[in-house]
Amino acid sequence: MPEGTDAAAEQATPAVAETPSEAADNQSAAQEPSAQPTEQPKQQRGRGRGGNDRGRGRGGRDNRRGGRREEEDDGIIEKLVHINRVSKTVKGGKRFGFAALVVVGDGQGRVGFGHGKAREVPEAITKATAAARKKMIRVPLKEGRTLHHDGNGRFGAGKVTVRTAPPGTGIIAGGPMRAVFESLGVADVVTKSVGTSNPYNMIRATFDALLDQTSPKSVAQRRGKKVADLLGRGGASAAEAEADAAAVVE
């Protein structure tokens, strides 16, 4: 019996000595599976939201925005002329809105205007710009800097007068009319507005005057003649008329 007791004690002693390490190992092993499920959802969650998918999403948006900027930055000059805040009284109070007037042009003889209404200013400007781009007109320019001849325009109570000017005169115009000629690409012009200061009527009257602008080339084509024949009637010689006709671009 004592021998059996010693043998049992010897077998029990190593078991007791190995128990803490085994318990530590078992505890660490038990913690590892419990840690893996908690880390794995984080990785999956990170891949789904903040990982590659998120990067693709942002990249796609940036690419779309970049394409829009390239379309907008195509040499078109945009000028904000006027913003009007309007309010509508409803049952719960007042509802505010904004109306924007925008003039656009390429600086080479094309110009247009448009207006837009929205609850926010940026959205109103965007609508006005889109409307202006759709209604651009072409105006013939003399030497690419001024108008070919004088003209008058009228809309409502607004009356405007536009006159051609020699080099170095500059744009003598105020308010909305200046924005029109800067977007058009005119460098020398003299204007006068009479009757109203409403920017909408002033711009419409200005466009009425610009629509009546003609060039010697278009008149010659309409009458079936040469440009030199039209330019040589002011007492100029044939050589001078030919030189002036060659200098006419539009």
C-alpha positions as CSV (number, residue, x, y, z in Angstrom):
1,M,0.0,0.0,0.0
2,P,2.7,2.6,0.7
3,E,4.3,1.8,-2.6
4,G,1.1,2.3,-4.4
5,T,0.5,5.5,-2.5
6,D,4.0,6.8,-3.5
7,A,3.3,5.9,-7.1
8,A,0.0,7.7,-7.0
9,A,1.7,10.7,-5.4
10,E,4.4,10.7,-8.0
11,Q,1.8,10.5,-10.8
12,A,-0.2,13.3,-9.1
13,T,2.7,15.6,-8.5
14,P,3.6,16.1,-12.1
15,A,0.0,16.6,-12.9
16,V,-0.3,19.3,-10.4
17,A,3.0,20.9,-11.6
18,E,1.8,20.9,-15.2
19,T,-1.6,22.2,-14.4
20,P,-0.8,26.0,-14.3
21,S,1.0,25.9,-17.6
22,E,-1.7,23.8,-19.2
23,A,-4.3,26.1,-17.7
24,A,-2.5,29.1,-19.1
25,D,-2.3,27.4,-22.5
26,N,-5.9,26.4,-22.3
27,Q,-6.8,29.9,-21.2
28,S,-4.8,31.4,-24.1
29,A,-6.3,28.9,-26.5
30,A,-9.7,29.7,-25.2
31,Q,-9.1,33.4,-25.6
32,E,-7.8,33.1,-29.2
33,P,-11.0,31.6,-30.6
34,S,-13.0,34.3,-28.7
35,A,-10.7,37.0,-30.1
36,Q,-10.9,35.7,-33.7
37,P,-14.7,36.2,-34.1
38,T,-14.4,39.7,-32.7
39,E,-11.6,40.7,-35.0
40,Q,-13.1,39.0,-38.1
41,P,-16.3,41.0,-38.2
42,K,-14.2,44.1,-37.8
43,Q,-12.1,43.1,-40.9
44,Q,-15.2,42.3,-42.8
45,R,-16.9,45.5,-41.7
46,G,-13.8,47.4,-42.6
47,R,-13.6,45.8,-46.1
48,G,-17.3,46.5,-46.7
49,R,-17.3,50.2,-45.5
50,G,-13.9,51.6,-45.2
51,G,-11.8,49.2,-47.4
52,N,-11.5,48.9,-51.1
53,D,-15.2,49.4,-51.7
54,R,-15.1,52.7,-50.1
55,G,-12.1,53.7,-52.1
56,R,-13.8,52.7,-55.3
57,G,-16.9,54.7,-54.3
58,R,-15.0,57.8,-53.7
59,G,-12.9,57.4,-56.8
60,G,-16.0,56.9,-58.9
61,R,-17.5,60.1,-57.5
62,D,-14.3,62.1,-58.0
63,N,-14.1,60.8,-61.6
64,R,-17.7,61.9,-62.3
65,R,-17.0,65.3,-60.7
66,G,-13.9,65.7,-62.7
67,G,-15.7,64.9,-65.9
68,R,-18.3,67.6,-65.1
69,R,-15.5,70.1,-64.4
70,E,-14.0,69.4,-67.7
71,E,-17.3,69.9,-69.4
72,E,-17.8,73.2,-67.6
73,D,-14.2,74.4,-68.1
74,D,-14.5,74.4,-71.9
75,G,-13.6,78.1,-72.3
76,I,-17.0,79.4,-71.4
77,I,-17.0,82.6,-69.3
78,E,-19.7,82.7,-66.7
79,K,-20.7,85.9,-65.0
80,L,-23.3,86.3,-62.2
81,V,-25.3,89.5,-62.9
82,H,-28.0,89.5,-60.3
83,I,-29.5,87.5,-57.4
84,N,-33.0,88.3,-56.2
85,R,-34.5,86.9,-53.0
86,V,-38.2,86.3,-53.0
87,S,-40.5,85.1,-50.3
88,K,-43.9,83.4,-50.3
89,T,-46.1,83.6,-47.3
90,V,-47.7,80.2,-46.5
91,K,-49.6,78.9,-43.6
92,G,-46.5,78.0,-41.5
93,G,-44.7,81.3,-42.2
94,K,-42.6,82.5,-45.1
95,R,-40.9,80.4,-47.7
96,F,-37.8,82.0,-49.2
97,G,-36.4,81.4,-52.7
98,F,-33.7,82.8,-54.9
99,A,-33.6,83.9,-58.6
100,A,-30.3,84.2,-60.4
101,L,-29.4,85.9,-63.6
102,V,-26.3,84.7,-65.4
103,V,-24.5,85.7,-68.6
104,V,-22.2,83.3,-70.4
105,G,-19.9,83.6,-73.4
106,D,-16.8,82.2,-75.1
107,G,-15.1,85.5,-75.5
108,Q,-15.0,85.0,-79.3
109,G,-18.4,86.2,-80.5
110,R,-20.9,83.9,-78.7
111,V,-23.0,85.0,-75.7
112,G,-26.1,84.0,-73.9
113,F,-28.1,84.7,-70.8
114,G,-30.4,82.7,-68.6
115,H,-32.2,82.9,-65.3
116,G,-33.1,80.2,-62.8
117,K,-35.1,79.9,-59.6
118,A,-34.5,77.5,-56.6
119,R,-34.6,77.3,-52.8
120,E,-30.8,77.7,-52.6
121,V,-28.5,80.1,-54.3
122,P,-26.0,77.5,-55.8
123,E,-28.9,75.5,-57.4
124,A,-30.4,78.7,-58.8
125,I,-27.0,79.7,-60.4
126,T,-26.7,76.2,-61.8
127,K,-30.1,76.4,-63.4
128,A,-29.4,79.8,-64.8
129,T,-26.1,78.8,-66.3
130,A,-27.6,75.7,-68.0
131,A,-30.3,77.9,-69.5
132,A,-27.8,80.4,-70.7
133,R,-25.7,77.8,-72.4
134,K,-28.7,76.6,-74.3
135,K,-29.6,80.0,-75.7
136,M,-26.2,81.3,-76.9
137,I,-26.2,83.5,-80.0
138,R,-23.3,84.5,-82.3
139,V,-22.5,88.2,-82.9
140,P,-20.2,89.3,-85.7
141,L,-17.2,91.3,-84.4
142,K,-15.1,93.7,-86.3
143,E,-11.4,92.8,-86.0
144,G,-12.4,90.6,-83.1
145,R,-12.6,93.6,-80.7
146,T,-15.6,95.8,-81.5
147,L,-19.0,95.9,-83.2
148,H,-19.4,96.5,-87.0
149,H,-21.9,99.3,-86.6
150,D,-24.1,101.2,-84.2
151,G,-27.4,99.8,-83.0
152,N,-30.4,100.3,-80.7
153,G,-32.2,97.8,-78.6
154,R,-35.4,98.0,-76.6
155,F,-37.3,95.7,-74.3
156,G,-40.2,96.9,-72.1
157,A,-39.1,100.2,-70.6
158,G,-35.4,99.6,-71.3
159,K,-33.7,101.3,-74.1
160,V,-30.0,100.8,-75.0
161,T,-27.6,102.2,-77.6
162,V,-24.4,100.5,-78.6
163,R,-21.7,102.1,-80.7
164,T,-18.5,100.9,-82.3
165,A,-15.3,102.4,-80.9
166,P,-11.7,102.8,-82.0
167,P,-8.9,100.7,-80.4
168,G,-8.0,101.7,-76.9
169,T,-11.5,102.9,-75.9
170,G,-12.3,100.0,-73.7
171,I,-15.8,98.8,-72.5
172,I,-17.7,101.9,-71.6
173,A,-20.8,100.2,-70.1
174,G,-22.2,99.7,-66.7
175,G,-23.8,97.0,-64.7
176,P,-25.4,94.1,-66.7
177,M,-24.3,95.5,-70.1
178,R,-20.6,95.3,-69.1
179,A,-21.0,91.6,-68.2
180,V,-22.5,90.9,-71.6
181,F,-19.7,92.6,-73.6
182,E,-17.0,91.0,-71.5
183,S,-18.4,87.6,-72.0
184,L,-18.9,88.3,-75.7
185,G,-15.2,89.2,-76.2
186,V,-15.7,92.9,-77.1
187,A,-12.8,95.1,-76.1
188,D,-13.9,98.5,-77.4
189,V,-17.5,99.7,-77.2
190,V,-19.6,102.7,-76.1
191,T,-23.0,102.1,-74.6
192,K,-25.9,104.0,-73.1
193,S,-28.9,102.8,-71.2
194,V,-32.0,104.9,-70.8
195,G,-35.4,104.2,-69.2
196,T,-34.8,101.5,-66.6
197,S,-32.2,100.0,-64.3
198,N,-33.9,96.6,-64.2
199,P,-31.1,94.1,-65.0
200,Y,-33.5,91.7,-66.8
201,N,-34.8,94.4,-69.1
202,M,-31.4,95.9,-69.7
203,I,-29.9,92.5,-70.8
204,R,-32.8,91.7,-73.0
205,A,-32.6,95.2,-74.6
206,T,-28.8,94.6,-75.1
207,F,-29.4,91.3,-76.8
208,D,-32.1,92.9,-79.0
209,A,-29.4,95.4,-80.2
210,L,-26.9,92.6,-80.7
211,L,-29.3,90.5,-82.8
212,D,-29.4,93.4,-85.3
213,Q,-25.7,93.3,-85.9
214,T,-24.5,92.4,-89.3
215,S,-21.2,92.1,-91.0
216,P,-20.1,93.1,-94.5
217,K,-19.6,89.4,-95.4
218,S,-23.1,88.5,-94.5
219,V,-24.5,91.5,-96.4
220,A,-22.5,90.6,-99.4
221,Q,-23.7,87.1,-99.4
222,R,-27.3,88.2,-99.0
223,R,-27.0,90.6,-102.0
224,G,-24.9,88.4,-104.1
225,K,-21.9,90.8,-104.3
226,K,-18.3,90.8,-103.2
227,V,-17.2,92.4,-99.9
228,A,-14.8,94.7,-101.8
229,D,-17.8,96.1,-103.8
230,L,-19.5,97.1,-100.5
231,L,-16.4,98.6,-98.9
232,G,-15.3,100.5,-101.9
233,R,-18.4,102.8,-102.1
234,G,-17.1,105.3,-99.5
235,G,-14.6,106.9,-101.9
236,A,-11.9,104.3,-101.1
237,S,-9.8,103.0,-103.9
238,A,-10.1,99.5,-105.2
239,A,-6.8,98.5,-103.5
240,E,-8.0,99.8,-100.2
241,A,-11.3,98.0,-100.6
242,E,-9.6,94.8,-101.4
243,A,-7.3,95.1,-98.4
244,D,-10.3,95.9,-96.1
245,A,-12.2,93.0,-97.6
246,A,-9.3,90.6,-96.9
247,A,-9.2,91.8,-93.3
248,V,-12.8,91.1,-92.7
249,V,-13.1,87.9,-90.7
250,E,-16.9,87.7,-90.4
